[in-house]
């Protein structure tokens, strides 16, 4: 059998890249690794192929995106070998020493501060809380699945001059908090009870008790997916212009949405793209939204009562099938699709009536990020912010932690941290 030519495009801190490499090593398959985080030429090669995520594995020229064990085995003619999913699944977790399994000791404690969510808001809060000598716990059901963790490249985080992946930046924050004494566990929060001075957080394994709580859960796109949306997420389908606009320099993109967020994102994309096609599924946008700046922008085309029925492509997005305002089906060629149908929704359903939330599920807070429940704070994507950025979520975490310290120690005012 001829030895296959295998090239793995990876990025630093990418768990699925480790799965792919672990799979290949287990089967003694030689491969060339091209780290797109460390070498710009590899990043440019991915972009030229319209691939906007890693791992991307080429086997004799055929592309496999993500970790798809069945497809890898088929292309490598390993269909008769035994599955090694146990090795590939556990290897990245062994390398991650931050999040630990839930133990009985956790239920015996009354924590000073618990963050529900370990993203940039939760991790930043844990840094400040633990440094303030609060006994701190961070609970996250999927630490590597949040918006920041899945971001391919970060180059604008203050103080971090080098480019790095979102997962790298997030892991640095979490590790810093752990150095100060914060604990991290992987668990799903089922419900909460904030009625007493000691708050109760129910997870599948038992009840976590805390004097103060920070709601730092992320947000997600609506579940009613467009045909092809899930298949091409990261390969032409995006939900954040700030994260991905640079990939579409001088290209044609469609922005689909019916709200202020869609208009704002279209404005941002117009700074990079050759053409931005704004598709508004309805006649009138939700809320009081001013379209005048877009209407006067020669790079923006606005289409009312146009809906996307399908996203089409091979290795990446190439076309969209739309239903126009005359109910006629058309096919448009585009390089990317940015979706803001209803905007991102915060994952706050588990809170029920424990704190006040708005009609979209965002937790209502004051200027100090205090919720309607005493000793409970909320920030990051759990609250409604003017724009979603990692640095804003991190700042929320700092404010919440300092407020929690004030609450726990019954101080009359919030104290800043100085060395």
Secondary structure, DSSP 8 states (H G I E B T S, - for coil): -----EEEEE-TT-HHHHHHHHHHHHTT---EEEETTT-HHHHHHHHHTT--SS-EEEETTEEEES--HHHHHHHTT-TTS---HHHHHHHHHHH--SSB---HHHHH-EESEEEE--SHHHHHHHHHHHHTT--EEEEES-TTSSTTTT-S-B--STT--S-B-HHHHHHHHHHHHHHTT-EEEE--EEEEE-SSSSEEEEETTEEEEESSEEE---EE--S---BTTTTTBTTTEES-HHHHGGGGTT-EEEEEESSHHHHHHHHHHHTT-SEEEEEESSSS-SSS---HHHHT-TTEEEEET-EEEEEEESSSEEEEEEE-TTS-EEEEE-SEEEEESS--EES-GGGTTSS-B-TTS-B---TT-B-SSTTEEE-GGGS--SS--HHHHHHHHHHHHHHHHHHHTT-SS------
